[in-house]
Amino acid sequence: MSRSNNDEMEYRKKIENLVSWCQDNNLSLNVSKTKEIVINFKKRRGTHTPFCIDGAEVEMVENFKRLGVNITNNFSWTTHIEAMTKKAHQRLYFLGGLRKFGM
């Protein structure tokens, strides 16, 4: 068994432990809001089967936004910088419109 298979088995075991801990403590996981992102810096990326919680498959994503920061599966800042640049342009356009009216 290769190291990556061992890593994935350990990862899945940790997820199972989390799910059972939540059940033991009367907590429910909202699977519809749960996302999975696989961070892998290898040139040859293997396949990763998504895991299920209570029979529902967890969505795999390549990027997501958390606390205002866009995180990608390769830790590139490009998506975050593009989003911040777009937001800055929108606000500058609005301020330019205010200046046009003498405010």
C-alpha positions as CSV (number, residue, x, y, z in Angstrom):
1,M,0.0,0.0,0.0
2,S,1.4,3.4,-1.0
3,R,1.9,6.4,1.3
4,S,-0.9,8.3,-0.5
5,N,-3.4,5.4,0.2
6,N,-2.4,5.4,3.8
7,D,-2.9,9.2,4.0
8,E,-6.3,8.9,2.5
9,M,-7.3,6.1,4.8
10,E,-6.1,8.1,7.8
11,Y,-8.0,11.2,6.5
12,R,-11.2,9.2,6.0
13,K,-10.8,7.7,9.5
14,K,-10.5,11.2,11.0
15,I,-13.7,12.3,9.2
16,E,-15.5,9.2,10.5
17,N,-14.3,10.1,14.1
18,L,-15.6,13.7,13.6
19,V,-19.0,12.5,12.5
20,S,-19.3,10.0,15.4
21,W,-18.1,12.7,17.9
22,C,-20.8,15.0,16.6
23,Q,-23.4,12.3,16.9
24,D,-22.2,11.4,20.5
25,N,-22.5,15.1,21.5
26,N,-25.9,15.7,19.9
27,L,-24.5,17.9,17.1
28,S,-25.5,17.7,13.5
29,L,-23.4,18.4,10.5
30,N,-25.0,20.4,7.7
31,V,-23.8,18.4,4.7
32,S,-25.3,20.9,2.3
33,K,-22.9,23.6,3.7
34,T,-19.9,21.3,4.0
35,K,-17.3,21.5,1.4
36,E,-14.2,19.4,0.7
37,I,-11.0,20.8,-0.9
38,V,-8.1,18.6,-1.7
39,I,-4.8,20.4,-1.5
40,N,-2.2,18.6,-3.6
41,F,1.1,20.1,-4.9
42,K,2.1,17.0,-6.9
43,K,2.2,17.4,-10.7
44,R,0.4,14.1,-11.2
45,R,-2.8,14.4,-9.2
46,G,-4.5,11.2,-8.3
47,T,-8.3,10.7,-8.1
48,H,-10.0,11.4,-4.8
49,T,-13.4,9.9,-4.1
50,P,-15.6,12.3,-2.1
51,F,-16.8,11.1,1.3
52,C,-20.3,10.7,2.5
53,I,-21.9,12.0,5.8
54,D,-25.2,10.3,6.8
55,G,-25.6,9.1,3.2
56,A,-25.1,12.5,1.6
57,E,-22.0,13.1,-0.5
58,V,-19.9,16.1,0.5
59,E,-19.3,18.5,-2.4
60,M,-15.7,18.8,-3.6
61,V,-14.6,22.3,-4.6
62,E,-11.5,23.8,-6.2
63,N,-11.8,27.0,-4.2
64,F,-14.0,28.6,-1.6
65,K,-14.3,31.8,0.4
66,R,-13.8,31.7,4.1
67,L,-13.7,34.8,6.3
68,G,-13.3,37.0,3.2
69,V,-10.3,35.1,1.8
70,N,-10.6,33.0,-1.3
71,I,-8.7,29.8,-0.8
72,T,-7.8,27.6,-3.8
73,N,-6.7,24.0,-3.9
74,N,-3.1,25.1,-4.9
75,F,-2.9,28.1,-2.5
76,S,-2.7,30.5,-5.4
77,W,-3.6,34.1,-4.5
78,T,-4.9,34.9,-8.0
79,T,-8.6,34.3,-7.3
80,H,-8.4,36.3,-4.1
81,I,-6.6,39.2,-5.8
82,E,-9.0,39.3,-8.7
83,A,-12.0,39.4,-6.4
84,M,-10.4,42.2,-4.3
85,T,-9.5,44.2,-7.4
86,K,-13.0,43.9,-8.8
87,K,-14.4,45.1,-5.5
88,A,-12.0,48.0,-5.4
89,H,-12.9,49.0,-9.0
90,Q,-16.6,48.9,-8.1
91,R,-16.1,51.2,-5.1
92,L,-13.9,53.6,-7.0
93,Y,-16.5,53.9,-9.7
94,F,-19.1,54.7,-7.1
95,L,-16.8,57.3,-5.6
96,G,-16.2,58.8,-9.0
97,G,-19.9,59.2,-9.5
98,L,-20.2,61.0,-6.2
99,R,-17.4,63.4,-7.2
100,K,-19.2,64.1,-10.4
101,F,-22.2,65.4,-8.4
102,G,-19.9,67.5,-6.2
103,M,-20.0,65.4,-3.1
